[in-house]
Amino acid sequence: MKTYHSKVETVPARLLVRRQGERLHRYLEQTVLPFSKHYKALGLDLRRIRRVEDLRHLPFTTKKDVQDHPLDFVLKPDRNILARRPATILRALWQGRREVEESFEREFRPLLMTFTAGRSSQPLPFLYTAHDVRHLQVAGDRMMRIGGIRREMRMLNMFPYAPHLAFWQTHYAGTEFGALMVSSGGGKVAGTEGHLRLLEKLTPEMLIGMPTFIYHVLQGAISHNIRCPQLEKIILGGEKAPAGMRRKLRALAAQLGAKKIDVLMTYGFTEAKMAWPECPYPEGEESGGFHLFPDLGIVEIVDPKSGEPVGEGRPGEIVFTPLDARGTVVLRYRTGDLIEGGLVYEPCPHCGRTLPRLVGRISRTSEVREMQLDKLKGTLIDFNQLEHVLDNVDSIGTWQLELRKANDDPLELDELILHVEKLDHGDESRLRQDLNERMASVMEMHPNRIVFQTPEEMRRLQGVGQQLKEQRVVDHRPKPGTAVVAHHNGAAP
């Protein structure tokens, strides 16, 4: 496999989709159906699956499917099938039997495991073979190039050491691209002080990590009078970063002396076993979207209710099918993530690449559903919209929404407490009124209390350095039948 397929960036959309269909048919015929217990049992008719639009003949795969039988989705090659293939026989004659056996080992034997970052549900394992690790390297190299990274840049990987996609995708991106990268292990390993020392000694041009954690580190650098004039790029992943959060990160970088800063997002999920980047774009303009890798997988956008594919540029749910994965393989995986601008094929307005792109905001409805935060006081709440509203308030920094029961009594009414970090010396009553109005516009209700916290207290509340993802929405409501336990998050009784 080549490291970087430059031609894939300029292939016309019609030809690109045709090639994806051909590759899909070949992948199902030669790799998935013979060696996947789950998909083999479906009795699929391959004669009906030769084009991308034929994916509708494949059933969707959901997280519950994988939860119930995770090993059924791991490809387990049959040596007899492989040995009888003409291509195997020719390779054995040309390269020798031992080399062929070792190549199958590299292709099919698992050697890396990551897990989904489930909060309430059990994390699911996903296996990678050497073949899949190579895809991580290829995807990582492309991410660097599309993001405008240069090899001479020094990079600080601030993702936590963990068996999760974000860390490993970043690690392999650095090694494959060939730039100097230091992995700090995140807040739990290096702590805030360790990251501040790295900012001084490494003088990185690029930071990559969770948005909230990078925010806290940059805030700490300002309070310690650290200068970072060399900083050029902040790459975000692992959680959403609304426009307001990006604007605040740019402002913090400017206070550290950075002259021009790109704040770019990546989008990925464990089941895809890769992530996709944005390209640089001028401040004040809209992002060109997440640039996909069409030779490695197919992204569909479907109506979240009917499951039917929608047209180009139409909103819907993101569905993913790999085209060359080994290890754990899931086809037509329903992410539960909604994309506002859909999937588009026209050239990117910023970089000119013709790669298919996911454009617009992504709402992670699956996370809301897992946390069981759909209803509060009988009102349906869109927490995705709430994030954008609060992050767009320039006079506050980070925030946390806490759900409690009055008096911690399971039978009492729900309470909503907003903890915020106030950034300026403006009038608190006016800010409180503004936040109340903004939240009411999204939730049709006001928080019971708004509590102003110090940066240090916000770091404690959000679990910075202690949690894989900083906690922006927490549910402290006791369940019926449980003992009453008081939670002290700085809210007045």
Beta strands, then each sheet from edge to edge (+ up, - down):
strand 1: 110-115
strand 2: 125-129
strand 3: 154-160
strand 4: 180-185
strand 5: 206-209
strand 6: 233-236
strand 7: 262-269
strand 8: 274-277
strand 9: 290-291
strand 10: 297-302
strand 11: 316-322
strand 12: 333-339
strand 13: 343-344
strand 14: 357-358
strand 15: 362-364
strand 16: 375-376
strand 17: 379-380
strand 18: 396-405
strand 19: 414-422
strand 20: 449-453
strand 21: 473-475
sheet 1: 1+ 2-
sheet 2: 4+ 3+ 5+ 6+ 7+ 8-
sheet 3: 9+ 14- 13+
sheet 4: 10+ 11- 12+ 15-
sheet 5: 16+ 17-
sheet 6: 20+ 19+ 18- 21-
end
